[in-house]
Amino acid sequence: MLASTAAAAWIVWTSRDDIALLADAALWVIVAMTVLHAVSIVAQAERFRVVLQQHAKRDIGIGAWTRMYVRGRLFSTLIPQSAHIYRGLALRQDHGVSPMRYLSSLATQTWMAVLAGLVFAAAILAMTLVGRQSPARLNVIGGLVIAAVVVGVSPIVLTRLSSYLPERIRRARVARLAGEALTLAGSTSRDGRVVGIFLAYVLVGLLAGGIGMTIAFAIGGEEIAWTTGVAVLAFVNLGNVISITPGNLGVQEIGIAALAVLFGYSPAQGVIASVVVRLSNIVALAVLVLLFEIEGLTTRKSTVH
């Protein structure tokens, strides 16, 4: 945690003159980035709700869940993993959903979303290569495909490996809960209706976030194709599966800087893009939380009167 934050701080410091370009960003660009992030956040919330409802076997309203999801995301920008603690407690209190059902839906939707994002990004990049050669992009597509295969087979590998554990460990509560989560993940991935709705939300979030990533690089003076923005976002989502710092601070900056180099740009451009993405994401979360609080206050006032 300290190493990644220190490394990111060093990159930001050495790129401080480039980051100063953020002050020149037009208002419409800032608004556009905020809207794109808001769309992506809502799409992420909805794909989570689709899986959560199937695992919990009960209906959870769009408004209630989205408010809960957005608040949790905002909390996680301050304290790592606090979103899951908050949502787990709120779901249990307001909807009677057990922490196990929340965690199983979290694991399932994360696995499905990362896998789908990698596949979508590879397919989008492949379509742009039709009729022309681009070794660099072919390498990126290869990386996306390899990552998708690794992510895709991970539940199968984990299930097979668990059978080799000693009986005493397999009977432990944690092991049994993990096994149940893997079983639920498998059943969810075989439900065509759930998967179809889920993939639609993943695609919306990926496109909105990918276009936002493209604009973030443009603010730093680097024009990239929107398909490249989608590919960068797919890799970033893979790196964000486990957050070890508030909002994955440091890890995200290093990751996007490394991806910028991979695509032939300077690490400074990656840092600028990461800063833009982080700030616009926080603004979008704050705006959404404010809107939900205003809506809740209005509802309470109308109920009283």
Secondary structure, 3 states (H helix, E strand, C coil): CHHHHHHHHHHHHHCHHHHHHHHHCCHHHHHHHHHHHHHHHHHHHHHHHHHHHHHHCCCCCHHHHHHHHHHHHHHHCCCCCHHHHHHHHHHHHHHCCCHHHHHHHHHHHHHHHHHHHHHHHHHHHHHHCCCCCCHHHHHHHHHHHHHHHHHHHHHHHHHHHHCCCCHHHHCCHHHHHHHHHHHHHHHHHCCHHHHHHHHHHHHHHHHHHHHHHHHHHHHCCCCCCHHHHHHHHHHHHHHCCCCCCHHHCCHHHHHHHHHHHHCCCCHHHHHHHHHHHHHHHHHHHHHHHHHHHHHHHHHHHHHHC
